[in-house]
């Protein structure tokens, strides 16, 4: 079995970045070393065993048979399991990356669609019970198949600490969840009001809270209820029994002190728990509980609330079939081509046999399901289905909010599908790129205010950058700031504009070194400085390294300095790499890789990205190459 070291990266944003930054490193048919295998790390944060540099030499790697497939297993000096990379179906591709802690498998990344990129993450044994789904394979969890109430409390606190609004959104009860649970409109509206705008609420909370700070740490889940409560359907809040917790709290440690955060009410949706309220830290020394939950209220308090209309039996039957299909799919290890086909059929019927907001919700799920099938090449004929659905939606209501929603997903899926054609000539690839630019331009022009337009504009700006049209790129980056202020694409656009207009300006680097010390660029005043954004997985970075080390050794005494900004997601990879390669210059580091603050601050979308700074402290070039540096450096040092 050929060993494929496939590191699944988190691209800067969207389809284009994934296309430009290949994440596959193929190690030839020679058997891998334990050291090579130990370079792979989990996509999500989890504690795993990592041998020291001296212990790595004593680790061993063995080929093993696993069912119809095979695996490479890495064992530590005492024979304890450390890693296992598995090809379950014998197709020559890895589909599971397993990681161990104290002899237990605690986490695995899973590729269910055979495209060499993990789209699921599972925590196991002492690692927990979570099962997360990464629909767009960008390294971020988009939804939970399984998550316990305890783990929800942990995710909430960690999302707030990291200011990760995308992660925070995954644990709130959504309108689609309310529909699935047949919660009445009266209560679903109350839940929506309680949750409100999480991003805006989080921004306000983090600006003032002394309970949740960057240095806080989740400790444990707590509740005054010894067990979850069952809300019977007869109470009129839902068309089915509900399982809920009330008065949930998270205990956190901040500045060496124990603090409390009220999380409110949790309700179970399938195998995942969700929140019905926005979290509220208890500030100061007063521990005062706010009002209880929304669903777990005595019937007398809900007097006068009309009972929900009973769901049409035919619709309920379809919903039950969908839930049963999802449950059986999970039990079988995840969706496959057949379960996807059946799910699309059920969603199609639900979208056609419901009305109003329910219809929109089912249609949106149907769009997402078909799009995912196209992008993963697991749904033959998927593009024709998506085009037909797009026509149906436009014909039904040309002004529906689903029109731009499906249009953007259709053009993105079509571009991805065509891009995978390895038989294309250079001329055909050029034509495809021009088609993609036109589609993005038309979408951003016609639907400039919808949420997807921010991503379309960012994709458009990045594409313009990569083909050398920087002025056009700046126009789109600026438009994102005007039309979509405060969104993640807008934050990246600010950084991209900072990078594109950096020449002639000082470059501030208010970050910390790899060992946690404050860094000050003023210490390099009067010297020529090369600032490199890099990572241990970046092949061009490694190729440039020998020449950079040679120039540094030759010119340091004459006033040349280098500052590295590492964009690895796993800090533990960096120091061993620096020692192995004997890299002598300063290194800055911030958690998050390509989503870290330094990467966003300077709009970094590919590696290496290098800035050349003159003796006066101002940027000379925002896109330096090694060859350019060789040519310029002697004159700059005179």
N, C-alpha and C positions, 0 to 999 in steps of 0.2 A: 504494500500500500504506500503510495506517495504521500509524504507528509506535507500538508499545506498549512503554513502559518498565516492565518487570516485574522488580522487585527481589525475589528469593526470600529471605524472612526465616527466621531460626531461632526458632520460637516458644518460649515459656517451657516448655511441656510439652503434648504430646498433642493430641487432637482439638479440645478446647474453645478452646485458645489460638489454634489455626490459624483457627478460625471467627471469633474476635473480632478478630484482627489481620490485616486484609486486606493482602496484599502486592502488590496490583496497582495501579499508577498509570497511568492511561490519558492519554496526551498526544494531544490532538485530532488531526484529520486534517492539520493544518498540518505541513509538513516539520519534523523535529526539527533542533536545532542540534547541532554537535559537542560543545558544552559539556554539553548535556543527556545525550547518549549517553555521555560520559566519566564521568558520575556512577555508572554501573553498574559493579560490581566483582565479581570471582569469589567464589563461595561459599567455596571452600577456599583455603588459603594457597598463593600462588604468586607469583613475581616477574614483574611485567608492566611494560611501558613506561607511565609516567604523565607527560604533559607538565606543565611548570610553568604557573603562572597566565598568564604572558606568552605562552607558546607556544600555549596553548589558543586564543587569538584567531586564530592562524594555521592552526589545524587545519581540515579541511573534511570534510564528510559527503556521501556520494553514494549514490543508489539504484542497485542492481545487480540484474541478472537471475541467478538461480541455479537451473538446471534448470527444473522446473515452478513454482518459487517465486521469491522475491525477497529482497533483503537491504538493510540500511543498513550501509555500510562507512565507518569513520572513518580518515582519513589525517593524519599529522603534517606539520609544516612542511616537511620534506624529502621528502614523499610516501610515507613509510614507513607500513605498515599498523599500526593501533593496536587497533581493535575491528571486529568484524563480527557483526551480529545478524540471524539468518537464519530465514526461513519457507520451509522446503524444499518443503512439499507445497501451498503456495498456498492454505491455508485461512484466511489472515488472522491467524494466531497465530504468534508466534515459537516456535521449538522448539530453537534453538541460539544460545548466547551465546559468542562466541569472543574470546580475548584474546591479544595478541602481545607478544613481547619480542625486540628487535633484529632485526625483520623476520620472525621465525618465529611461527607460531601455537603457543603453549605450553600452552594450557589452554582447555577449553570446558565450559560447563554445558549439560545436555541435558534437555529435557522430552519424554519418549517417550509420555506419556499425554494430551497436549493439555489439561492442567488449569492451565496458566500457572505451574507450579512445577517447578523442575528436580528430577529424581530420579536423575540420573547425572552424574558428573564424570569428565573425561578429561584426563590430562596428555599432551602431545604434543611431538615434536621435542626441543629442548633442555630442555623441562620434564620429560621422563621418559616413562614408558610406562604409568603407572597408569590403571586404569579402575575407578572406585568406584561403588557402588550405594547410594542413599539411599532405602530402602524406604518410610519414613514421611514423607519430604520435610521433615525438620526441620533440614536443613543439615548433618547429620552422616553420615559414611560408615558404613553398616551391614555391608557386605561388599565383597569385591574380585572383579571379574570377571578382572582382570589386575593382577598386581603382581610385579615382579622381586624376587629375593633382596636385591639392593642396596637397593631401595626399602622392603622390609620392615624392614631395619635402621634406616632413617631414620624410618619411622613409629613403631617401638618407642621410640626415643630421644625423639622429639618428644612422644609420648603420655605418657611418664614425666615429662618436663620440665613438661608442662601438667597433669599428674595427671588425664589423660583416660582413664578406665578403659574407656569404651565403645569408643574408638578402639583401645586396646591389645587388647581382646578379638578384634578383627577379624583379627589375624594369628596366633592360636593355632590349632593343629589341634584340631578339634572331634570329638565322637563321630560326627557325621554325615559328616565328612570321612573318618574311619577306616572307616566303613561304605562310603563311595564307593570308597575305595582297597582295600577288602576286607582290611584289616589285621586280623590275628588278635586275639582277645580278650586273649590274654596280653600282647601288645605295646600294644594300645590302652589297657589298664588301666595299664600302666607310663607311657604318655604322659600319661594323665589325672592320675596321681599326680605326675609331674614338673611339670606345669603348675599343679596345685593350685587354690587360690583366688587368682586374679591380683590382685583388689582388695585382699585382706588382705596378700598378699606385697608389693604395691607400697607400701602404706601403711607397712609396716615398713621397706622399703628406703629410701623417701624421707625417713623420719624420722632415719636414721642416715648415709646415704651422703654422702660428700664428692666423689664422682665425678659423680653426677647431682644437680644443683642447678637452681633456676629460671634461673640465668644460663648453663647449659651449652648447647653447640651441637654438633649432629651434624656430623662431618667427612667420614667415609667408611666404607664396608664393607670388611672384611678377612677372610681365611680362609687357613689353611695349605694348603688344597686348591686346586690350580691350576684345577680344573674340577669340576663336580658328578659324583657317583658313581651308578652304576646298581645297585640291589639287585634281583637276579633273583628271580622268583616261586619258583624252585626252592629258595631258602633257607628257605622255610616261614614267612616273616614276613608275607607277604601273598599274596593270590591273583593278583596281577599284579606286573609290574616296577615298581619305585619309583625316582624320581630324588631324590637327597638331597645336602646339604652337611653336613659335620661341622666342629666347631671354628670356627664363625662368630663374628666379633667386630665390634663397632662402635667406631670411634675417635671420641672426643668431645673438645671443648675446654672446659675448666672453669677459670675464673680465670686464663686465659692459659697453662694447662698442658695437655699432651696426656694424656688418660685413656683407659682401655679398659673396655669392657663385654662380657662373654661372653654371646653369644646362643645358643650351643649348636648344635643340629641343626635344619636346615631340610629340609622335604620338599615336593615339588611336587604340588599338587592342581589338575588342569586347567591353567589358565594362571596360577595364583596360587601363590606360595610361602607356606608356613606354618611356624610354630615348634613344636617338640615339647617345649620346655623353657622355664622362666621365666628371664628374663635375670638375670645376676649381675655387678654392677660389680666391677672389681678395685680394691680400696681400698688406699691407702698406696703404698709404693714396690715392693712385691713383686708380680711378675707371674707368678702360678702358675695354670696351666690345670687345671680340674677334670676329672672323668671325661668320656669322650666321649659320643656320642649314644646313643640307644636302639635305633634301627634299624640304624645303621651300626656294628655290632659283629661281629667275626669269628665265623664259624660255630661254632668251638670253644668260644667263650664262651657260646654259646646252646645248648650241649649239654643234652639232656634236655628242652628246650622242645618241646612237642608241635606238630606242624605244624597250621596252621589247616584247618578243614574246608573242603572245596571248595564254593564257592557253587553252589547249584542252577542248572543251566544255563538254566532258564526265567527265573529271577530275574536272572542275569547278562545275559541277552539284553535284558531290560527296562532294566537299568542302562546297558548300552551304548547303547541307543536314546535314553535320556534325555541321556547325555553328548553323543551326536552331535547331538541337537536343540539343546542349549545352545550347542554350538560353532557350528552353522550360524546360530543366532539372533544370536550375537555377530558373526559375519562379516557379517551383513546389517544391522548397526548397532543391534542390540538387539531385545528381544522385541516381537511384535505380537500382534494378537488371535488369529491362527491358531496361532502358536507357543505362546501361552498356553493355548489350548484343548487342543492336543496334549500339552503338559506336564502339565496337570491330568489328562488321561486316563491317562498313564503313571504318575503319582504315585498315582492311584486304584488301578490294578492292583497296584502295588508294596505299597501299604498293605494290600491285601486278601490278597495272596499270601505275605506274610511274617508272622513271629510275634515275640513278645517285644519286646525293646527296639528291634529293627529296625523292627517294625511301628509303634511309637510315633514313631520318627524320621521315617518316611515320611509318617505321618498329620500330623505337625506341619508338614512341608514343604507338604503338600497344603492344610492350613488357611491357611497364610501366602500361598500362591499364589492361592487363591480370594479371600481377604480383600483382597489387593492389587488384584485385578481389579475387585472391587466398588467400592473406594474411588477408583479411577481411572476408573470408568465404562467400562472396556474389556472387561467380561465380562458380556454380556447373560445374564440368568437366573442370575447368580452367587449372589444371595441365596438362591434356592431350593436351589441346590447346597449352600450352607453350612448351611442349616437341615436338609437331609436328612443331611448328614455328622454334624451335631451329634446328631441322633436316633440314627443308627447307632452312634456312640461311646457314648452314654448307655445304649443297649440292650445293647451288648456288655459294658460294665463301668462301672456307675454311679459307681464310686469311682476311676476312672482320673484321673490328673493332667491328662489332655487335656480333661476335661469343663469345668473352669473356664477352661482355655486357649482353647477354641473359643467358649465362652459369651461371654467378654469381647470377643473379636474380632467376634463376630456382633452384639452389641448396639452396639458402636462403629460398625461398618459400616452397620448399619441406621439409626442416628442420623445419620450423615453423608449417607446416601442420601436420607433424608427432608428433611434440612436444605437440600439442593440444589434442592428444589422451590420455584421462584420464585412459583408461583401460590398459595402458602399465605396465608391470612388471618392477621391478628394473633391471633385467637382460636385458630386451628390451631397457630400457632407457640407460643403459651402452653401448649397441650395437649402439644405435642411436648417442650417444656422440662420439663414436669411428668413426662412419661413417662421422659425421660432421667434425671431425678433419682431416680425410683423404681428404675430398672434399676441405676443405680450403687449406690444404698443397699442393694438386695437382694444385689448381688454382694459388696459390701464386708462385709455382715453374714454371708452364708453361706460366703464363701471368704476370710475376713479375713487368713489367713496365707500365701496363695499369692503369688508375686512380683507378679502383675498387680494384686493388691489395693492395693498402694502407689500405683500410677498411678490406679486407680479412686477411691481416697480423695482423691487430690490433685485429680482432675477434679471430684469432688463438692464439695470445699471451695471451689475456684475458682468453680464455678457458684453456690454459696450466696452467695459474696461479691458476685458481679455482680448478683444479684437483691436485694441489700441485707440478707441474713441473716448478719451478721458473727458472731454468737454461735454459730450452727450451724456456720459455716465453721471457727471456732476449735476446736470439738470434733473435727472430722475431721482438722485439721492436727495436733492433739495425739495423736490415735489413730495417725497415721502414725509419729510419733516413738516410740510405745510398741511398735507391732507390727513396724515396718520400719526400725529404727534403722540408720543408716549408709548407706542407699540414697539415690540422687539425689533422689527425691521427699521424703525426710526432710530433706535439706539445704535444699530449697526451702521445706518446711513451717516450718523454724526461722526462715527469713527472713520468711515471711508472718506468723508470730506476732509477730515483732519489729516488723513494720510495723503490724499491727493493734493492738498494745498500746503503741505508741510515745508516745501523748499523756501528757504529764507527766514524760517521761524525757528525758535528754540524748541527742543524736544524734551518735554517734561516726562519723567518716568517715576511717578509717585508710588512705587511698588516696593515689595520687600525682596530681599535676597533669598536664595534657597534655604539658608539657615535662619530665616525669620528676622533679619536685621533691616532697618530702614535704609533705603538707597537714595543717594543725592547726586544728581548729574553735575552739580557744581564742582564736585571733586575732580572732574575731568576738564575743567576750564583750561584753555590753552593747549589742548591736545586734539588730535584728529581721532574721532571715535566712530567705529562701526557698530551699529545696533542690529542684532540679528534675532528675528523671531524664528524659532526652530523647534524640533522635537526629536526624540530618539527614533521614532518610526519614519521620519522623513528621509527618503533615499537620496534626493538631491542634496540635502544638508550634509549627509555623510560623505557624499562625493566631493563636496566643497571643502570639507574639514582639513585634509592634509595641506592644501594650499594656504588656507587661512592660518593654520598653525605655523607654517613656514614664514609667512609675512609677519605674523605677530612676533615671532622670535627674532626676526631680522630687524624690525622697525620699532619695537617697543621702546628701546632706549632713545630713539629719535623723536618720540612723542606720539606713538600710535597705540590706541586702546580698542578693545572689543568688549561689548556688553551683550551677553546672551539673554534672551527672554524665552524660557522653555514653556512649550504649550502641550506637554504631556498631561493626560488626565490623572495619571498615577505618579505621585511624587517619588515613590520608592524606586522607580525605574531610573531616575535621573542621576543620582549620585554614583551608582555603580557604573553607569555609562561614562560619566565624566572621569572617573578613576581609570577605567579601561582605556579610554581614548586620550588620557592625560591632557585634558582641556584646562588651560590655566586661567582663563579670564573670568570676570564676575558673571554670576548667573542670577537672574531674577525669576521668581515663580509665584503664580497665583492659581488657586484651584479652578478647574473648569476647562482646561485645554483650549480648544477653539471657541469655547463659550466663556472663557475667563475675562476678567476686566481688562487686562492689557490687550487681548485680541480684539475685544469690542471697541475699546478706546481708539484703536488705530485701524479698525476695519480690516483686519487680517483675514484673507480668504484663501490664501495658498502659502505654502512654505517651500523654501525659506523666503521671508520678506526682510529686506535689508535696507537700513537708512545709513547714509554717510553724513557725518556731522563735522563741520570745520572747526578750526581753533577758536573761532569767535562764538561757538556754541550753537550756531544756526545750521539747519539742515541744508546740505548741498544736493543730495539726491535721495528720493524716496523709493527708488527701485534699483538699487545697486546690484551689480553682479560681481563675481570674483574677477572676471576679466576687466571690468570697468575699474575695479579697485586697484588692480595691478597697474593700470595705466595712469590713474589719478594720484595715487598715494605719494610717489616720489616728489611731485611738484607741491602737494599740499604740506608735506613735512619740511620743505625748505623754509 
